[in-house]
Amino acid sequence: MKYFIDENLISLLFDVDDKDIIRLKYTEYLEDITKIINSIIKKYLLSIGYSNEQIDLFIKGGDDEELEEAIKVSDIGNEINSNVDLYIKGYFDLLMPALSDDERQRIMDYLTIEAENQEVEMELSNQLTKTIREYKSLILKAKKTPVNLGGNLTQLQPAPISS
């Protein structure tokens, strides 16, 4: 089962309906995820020789193309995903035992439904992308293919030479 957190799950996990509390808990969760990601990025950049100061500026939102490129060509995406997944799983493991069987089942049902929805959305997105590519290909082909409308000018003709 792929775990994730959204505001609906925060509501279910903490058994709260107050939107302000839900937003606060969700914001705390997102801040924790951001810390995990930043920590992994910092560890990686330090390991390849960048300074703490340069990394800290970059993490705080500084624009550094060299560091951005170093991250893009690295394989830390897998490490980030793995650590975020572990954090989310730990989040569930910590909170689920305190819930009733019914509450746990509602959460598992929600996770299952959302996973299925994401699969359907991904399939629709893939189909739409394929259809758009096919359409663009047909448009390009149509633009290159002359059409005979039954007249003398069946293709674009060069402009007459004037004297």
C-alpha positions in Angstrom: 0.0 0.0 0.0 1.3 3.4 -1.0 0.8 5.9 1.8 0.4 9.6 1.4 -1.0 12.5 3.4 -3.5 15.0 2.4 -5.9 17.2 4.4 -8.7 14.5 4.3 -6.3 12.0 5.9 -5.2 14.6 8.5 -8.8 14.9 9.4 -9.2 11.2 9.7 -5.9 10.5 11.5 -6.5 13.2 14.1 -10.3 12.9 14.2 -10.8 16.6 13.7 -13.2 18.6 11.6 -11.9 22.1 12.4 -10.4 23.4 9.1 -7.8 25.6 10.9 -6.5 22.6 12.9 -6.4 20.4 9.8 -4.4 23.1 7.9 -2.0 23.6 10.9 -1.4 19.8 11.1 -1.0 19.5 7.3 1.4 22.5 7.3 3.5 20.9 10.1 3.6 17.7 8.0 4.7 19.6 4.9 7.4 21.3 6.9 8.7 18.0 8.1 8.8 16.6 4.5 10.6 19.8 3.4 13.2 19.3 6.2 13.8 15.7 5.0 14.3 16.8 1.4 16.6 19.7 2.3 18.6 17.4 4.6 19.2 14.9 1.8 20.1 17.6 -0.7 22.5 19.2 1.8 24.1 15.9 2.6 24.6 15.1 -1.1 26.0 18.6 -2.0 28.4 18.5 0.9 29.6 15.1 -0.2 30.6 16.5 -3.6 32.4 19.5 -2.2 30.0 22.5 -1.9 30.2 24.7 1.2 27.6 24.9 3.9 27.1 28.6 3.2 26.5 28.0 -0.5 24.1 25.1 0.2 22.2 27.0 2.9 21.6 30.0 0.6 20.4 27.6 -2.1 18.0 25.8 0.2 16.6 29.1 1.5 15.6 29.9 -2.1 18.7 31.2 -3.6 19.2 30.9 -7.3 22.3 28.8 -8.1 22.3 27.1 -11.5 25.4 25.2 -10.6 23.8 23.5 -7.6 20.5 23.0 -9.5 22.5 21.2 -12.2 24.4 19.1 -9.6 21.1 17.9 -8.2 19.5 17.2 -11.6 22.4 15.0 -12.7 22.5 13.1 -9.3 20.4 10.1 -8.3 19.1 11.6 -5.1 15.5 11.5 -6.3 15.3 7.9 -5.3 16.8 8.6 -1.9 14.4 11.5 -1.4 11.4 9.3 -2.4 12.5 6.5 -0.2 13.0 8.7 2.9 9.7 10.5 2.4 7.9 7.2 2.0 9.5 6.0 5.2 8.5 9.1 7.0 4.9 8.9 5.8 4.7 5.2 6.8 6.1 6.1 10.2 3.5 8.8 10.5 0.7 6.2 9.9 2.4 3.6 12.2 2.5 6.2 15.0 -1.1 7.4 14.7 -3.1 4.3 13.5 -2.9 2.3 16.7 -4.8 5.0 18.6 -7.7 4.8 16.2 -10.7 2.5 16.3 -11.0 -0.4 13.9 -13.7 1.6 12.0 -11.5 4.7 11.7 -8.5 2.6 10.5 -10.8 0.9 7.9 -12.0 4.3 6.7 -8.4 5.5 6.3 -7.4 2.3 4.4 -10.5 2.6 2.2 -9.7 6.2 1.4 -6.1 5.3 0.6 -7.3 2.5 -1.7 -9.8 4.7 -3.5 -7.3 7.5 -4.0 -4.7 5.1 -5.3 -7.2 3.8 -7.8 -8.2 7.3 -8.7 -4.5 8.2 -9.3 -4.1 5.2 -11.5 -7.1 6.2 -13.6 -5.9 9.8 -13.8 -2.5 8.6 -14.9 -4.0 6.3 -17.6 -6.3 9.1 -18.8 -3.3 11.5 -18.9 -1.2 8.9 -20.9 -4.1 8.4 -23.3 -4.6 12.1 -23.7 -0.9 12.7 -24.3 -0.9 9.9 -27.0 -4.0 11.4 -28.6 -2.5 14.8 -28.7 0.7 13.5 -30.3 -1.3 11.6 -32.9 -3.4 14.7 -33.6 -0.3 16.9 -34.0 1.3 14.3 -36.3 -1.9 14.3 -38.5 -1.9 18.1 -38.6 1.7 18.1 -39.7 1.1 15.4 -42.3 -2.0 17.3 -43.5 0.0 20.5 -43.9 2.6 18.8 -46.0 0.1 17.0 -48.2 -1.2 18.9 -51.3 -5.0 18.9 -51.8 -6.5 18.7 -55.2 -9.6 20.8 -55.2 -10.3 20.1 -58.9 -8.8 23.3 -60.2 -5.6 24.1 -62.0 -3.9 25.2 -58.8 -3.5 22.0 -56.8 -0.5 23.2 -54.8 0.9 26.4 -53.6 2.4 28.1 -56.7 5.3 30.5 -56.6 4.5 34.1 -57.1 4.7 35.3 -60.7 7.9 37.1 -61.6 7.3 40.7 -62.3 9.4 42.7 -64.7 
